[in-house]
Amino acid sequence: MKNKLSYDELMLKLKELEKITSDHRWLEEVYRSVVESTSDSIYMVDKECRYLFMNNQHLSRLGLPAEQIIGKRYSEFHSPEQDKVFAEAVNKVFSTGKSIQHEHRSERDKRYFLRTFSPVKDRGPNGETTCVVIISTDITEHKLAEEAIRESEQKYRTIIENIEDGYHELDFSGNIVFFNDALLKMLGYSRDEFARMNYRNLTDEETAHQLLQICDEVYRTGKPSRGIEIEVMKKDGTMRVVELSVSLILDAKGHEVGFRNLIRDVTERKESEETIRRLAYHDPLTGLPNRLLFTDRLNMAITRAKRNRQYLAVMMLDLDYFKDINDTLGHHMGDRLLQAVGSRLTELLRKGDTIARMGGDEFLILLPEINNVGVTTTIAQKIVESFQSFFVIDNRELHITTSIGIAIYPDVSDDGETLIKYADIAMYRAKGSGRNNYQLFTPEMTVKTLS
């Protein structure tokens, strides 16, 4: 038989029990303070979904005192649909002993909550679940923000899909991660084909490098780049001229995640501009430059010749007895002959020389960057001799000669219009000297012409 505790031992045990009890009360007060100070709803239910406990936050949401709720079932305060979802979650925690989460929207105030169902286990050896504690966090603002983003994104996608311009997005590896139907139509790809492509597949290596530099600049500065003209390749290999705009894509936290590109096909516009330009600066019959373009090139050549201390020559060329061909064979044959003359002159001269048609049967030739006057006379003689060979037009041999006048910069003038005028005077001197020859302009010709 055990000895009885002495008075002192008994008092010591009582003090230990008081301390333990006091510690438990203190811990209970701490837990209660935490539970009541949180903005989350916290409540406990048993296996039949009867309320065992709830904090003041949840009581305020239900709008009833605790004595009217504790001991009653969840179903008494919620719809059958919500009760079914809640009961299934509670049963799952009891059967698995593990926590689960799901989103819930309250029918009472339409707010959104993230509910966490966690088991409360006894202290026995088996640790069986005795009840379930639910922590319900209000995520309404987050959900509304998400919905606003989704709505905004949907509007954005709808706009992108309905614009006529091509649109695509790139990640930082250059992979195409989003695109609209307009871009597929523009380039001739199916959606499946385009989904696996990189921007390097759409153009040549040089242009791809140019695009890389543009994207790098946009990334470094954060500023969009607009109005960039490049060529892109269609699926069939044909090239299209497009106008490109590049800007950064930022995620919800403001971090850079890629690039968005807007593409407008300007091929027809560029072709129209080129047609207009050609009509403004070229002869419609021969395709050669007209006097306007010739004058522009002459003035630029004079500037270069002055800087480099070189000569240049202006030649005025006229076909001898061209009127006879028009009168006997018709203007159609005359036009064909003018085209053939333009082609022959182009073949004879250097790449940097300019041949222009003045109108009628007169042609202008610019010989820039000449080191000595002898080069000019050699070329003129070569042209005269080339006309000794007949032209074949519609299986007909046509024989014609030419008269050429030459004005040299800076010997006779440093003004473009004056050089053209002097070449014209020298050409008429060549005609007056029996045609089929060339003449260099000299100041004496002006005197004789004026007299």
HELIX and SHEET records of a PDB file:
HELIX    1   1 TYR A    7  SER A   37  1                                  31    
HELIX    2   2 ASN A   56  LEU A   62  1                                   7    
HELIX    3   3 ALA A   66  GLN A   68  5                                   3    
HELIX    4   4 TYR A   74  GLU A   76  5                                   3    
HELIX    5   5 PRO A   80  THR A   96  1                                  17    
HELIX    6   6 THR A  140  ASN A  162  1                                  23    
HELIX    7   7 ASP A  181  LEU A  187  1                                   7    
HELIX    8   8 ARG A  191  PHE A  194  1                                   4    
HELIX    9   9 TYR A  199  LEU A  202  5                                   4    
HELIX   10  10 GLU A  205  THR A  221  1                                  17    
HELIX   11  11 THR A  267  TYR A  281  1                                  15    
HELIX   12  12 ARG A  291  ASN A  308  1                                  18    
HELIX   13  13 PHE A  322  LEU A  329  1                                   8    
HELIX   14  14 HIS A  331  LEU A  348  1                                  18    
HELIX   15  15 VAL A  373  SER A  386  1                                  14    
HELIX   16  16 GLY A  416  GLY A  432  1                                  17    
HELIX   17  17 PRO A  443  LEU A  450  1                                   8    
SHEET    1   A 5 TYR A  51  MET A  54  0                                        
SHEET    2   A 5 SER A  41  VAL A  45 -1                                        
SHEET    3   A 5 THR A 129  ASP A 138 -1                                        
SHEET    4   A 5 TYR A 112  LYS A 121 -1                                        
SHEET    5   A 5 ILE A 100  ARG A 105 -1                                        
SHEET    1   B 5 ILE A 176  PHE A 179  0                                        
SHEET    2   B 5 GLY A 166  LEU A 170 -1                                        
SHEET    3   B 5 GLU A 256  ASP A 265 -1                                        
SHEET    4   B 5 MET A 239  LEU A 250 -1                                        
SHEET    5   B 5 SER A 225  MET A 233 -1                                        
SHEET    1   C 5 THR A 354  GLY A 359  0                                        
SHEET    2   C 5 GLU A 362  ILE A 370 -1                                        
SHEET    3   C 5 TYR A 311  LEU A 319 -1                                        
SHEET    4   C 5 THR A 402  TYR A 409 -1                                        
SHEET    5   C 5 TYR A 438  LEU A 440  1                                        
SHEET    1   D 2 PHE A 391  ILE A 393  0                                        
SHEET    2   D 2 ARG A 396  LEU A 398 -1                                        
END                                                                             
